[in-house]
Amino acid sequence: MEFKKNILCIGAGYVGGPTMAVIALKCPGYRIEVVDINEERIREWNSDDIPIYEPGLEEIVKQVRGKNLFFTTDIAKGIKQADIIFVSVNTPTKTFGEGAGMASDLQFWEETAHIIIENANNNKIIVEKSTLPVRTAEAMERILKASNRGIQFEVVSNPEFLAEGSAIPDLLEPDRVLIGAHRTPAGREAEKEIVDLYAHWVPRENIITTNLWSSELSKLVANAFLAQRISSINAVSSLCEKTDADISEIAYAVGSDSRIGRKFLNASVGFGGSCFKKDILNLVYISRSYGLTEVADYWQMVVSMNEHQKSRFVQRIVREMFNTVAGKKIALFGFAFKANTGDTRESPAIDITKKLLEERAIVSITDPKALNNARIDLKGIDRNVLYEPDPYKAAEEASAVAIMTEWEEFKILDYERIYQSMKKPAFIFDGRNLLNHKQLYEIGFNVYPIGKTPLTHFE
Ligand SMILES: NC(=O)c1ccc[n+]([C@@H]2O[C@H](COP(=O)([O-])OP(=O)(O)OC[C@H]3O[C@@H](n4cnc5c(N)ncnc54)[C@H](O)[C@@H]3O)[C@@H](O)[C@H]2O)c1
């Protein structure tokens, strides 16, 4: 079959894989190739056991793979064939040198620019899909233009707003698609190409076009605002625990104001995921580099509050369990940073486990999808860690259960059975306010939600 356009996506991760699967599904006239330097990942994408768990993803991949969606490691060939190149490589926080712990590490990003320039033989549109510091396109353009081979590259920004766990519905029906391009004739033309691509399934009014820098910065700002809501409600949750106010009632009352809204107001053990912390720290770094100290400090507090919430959670466990958890088994229900994903990057469960191990607890971890990643995260420090797919077994002989991830599966467990198998007094620390606390209390548990009065059988 003759395809209208060839699209290449560099980076077959949590963003590249699902995004390209949905584009392939919705644009059968386009040939999509996804490449990665990680051969194992590509092999998995071509197997029956795809490397990422996302509800609905496997079905779509099976439908389009081999038709107009292809996964390969031949990056050079992919670049030669492509009219449009999406770059969706990882841009983690830098761990070394200038800006360590704050700035984005753009080495993978820059490498792709060099690979593109080495292999390109005709004009291309380069689409920034990765989340990047504002004005990154400028650097990309400088590298691409340095070759002087007469090839035109037009860089367009198209940040991804999908959330893991709901990636497929987010991609099928996005609140908005954002496309940033230069306000030049060539920029406008490239912008139109990308608008036309999304217009195959996204209503035109939901496709926002802006200048390049607004688009790049909007992604950082969107994540900063989302994380800020979580840190704000978590800050209030600690005040509730001191005052017998109830965080769910407050979230409902405050969120009913349409100017504020209900979403992202669930108090929890803290936010995780590969994006929030890294993107806010990047925003902080950029602000500081422009001399905007107050702006930087303001956003930094969103991250600090999150660290505080995690520490506070463990301190509470230790304090309530008679000031020691040494030698006690504590079952962590959930290790993924949120439900419906196996991703554990920056998951609060990692820090909670480390802190509990420092307190010499024995930590028993159960999660429907994230146990393999948990093993990788805790490699070398997991002498006192048990990995248990069955939550009932994870809780056997434990003194406490701590809910880390809001998996629906955990809501429907037989807590009477769990209680019977645990050491007494039995504790539940609900880090997601997921369970029915009154019912647990009636079974016999001492229940500690976030931001609510505990329900205990102690005098
Ligand atoms: N994960 C999310 O929820 C999410 C949401 C929106 C945006 N983003 C952004 O999207 C980008 C990608 O995130 P992700 O979660 O998909 O990361 P990821 O680590 O899952 O995937 C990135 C992939 O790029 C590959 N890669 C790195 N350098 C390469 C190179 N030179 N050539 C070919 N492949 C290369 C890696 O091997 C990896 O498989 C990041 O900038 C992230 O901030 C992520």
The ligand as a Gaussian input file, in Angstrom:
#p B3LYP/6-31G(d) Opt

LIG

0 1
 N        5.661000       9.257000      31.072000
 C        4.750000      10.200000      31.009000
 O        3.687000      10.114000      31.614000
 C        4.991000      11.436000      30.176000
 C        3.911000      12.267000      29.864000
 C        4.134000      13.379000      29.086000
 C        5.412000      13.670000      28.648000
 N        6.455000      12.878000      28.975000
 C        7.790000      13.216000      28.453000
 O        8.038000      12.406000      27.329000
 C        9.434000      12.068000      27.259000
 C        9.580000      10.556000      27.221000
 O        9.079000      10.026000      28.435000
 P        8.838000       8.461000      28.618000
 O        8.132000       8.305000      29.907000
 O        8.254000       7.915000      27.375000
 O       10.363000       7.959000      28.762000
 P       10.908000       6.475000      28.612000
 O       12.189000       6.424000      29.352000
 O        9.835000       5.496000      28.895000
 O       11.206000       6.351000      27.024000
 C       12.223000       7.013000      26.368000
 C       12.863000       6.046000      25.366000
 O       13.798000       6.759000      24.560000
 C       14.850000       5.877000      24.232000
 N       16.024000       6.620000      23.775000
 C       16.873000       7.415000      24.486000
 N       17.822000       7.921000      23.687000
 C       17.588000       7.443000      22.442000
 C       18.232000       7.610000      21.183000
 N       19.285000       8.389000      21.051000
 N       17.715000       6.970000      20.112000
 C       16.623000       6.165000      20.231000
 N       15.975000       5.972000      21.394000
 C       16.452000       6.608000      22.484000
 C       15.080000       5.116000      25.521000
 O       15.783000       3.911000      25.284000
 C       13.638000       4.904000      26.020000
 O       13.115000       3.651000      25.597000
 C       10.081000      12.745000      28.453000
 O       10.603000      13.982000      28.045000
 C        8.926000      12.943000      29.404000
 O        9.129000      14.047000      30.260000
 C        6.265000      11.760000      29.725000

